[in-house]
Amino acid sequence: MQVAQYAIKQLQKNKFYIIPGIDVKIARFLSKITPSNIIAKVTYKIQKRKIK
């Protein structure tokens, strides 16, 4: 519910990108400066863990 409230507040401020939580903001920033092959490996491991 907190995410929805945050999203509504940000939409009222005419924000286009709404990223709740500091951990997600940090991850988004790191994904822009990290090489794509490392991002692919990390993503693969995370998705593989979800399947098990």
Secondary structure, 3 states (H helix, E strand, C coil): CHHHHHHHHHHHCCCCCCCCCHHHHHHHHHHHHCCHHHHHHHHHHHHHHHHC
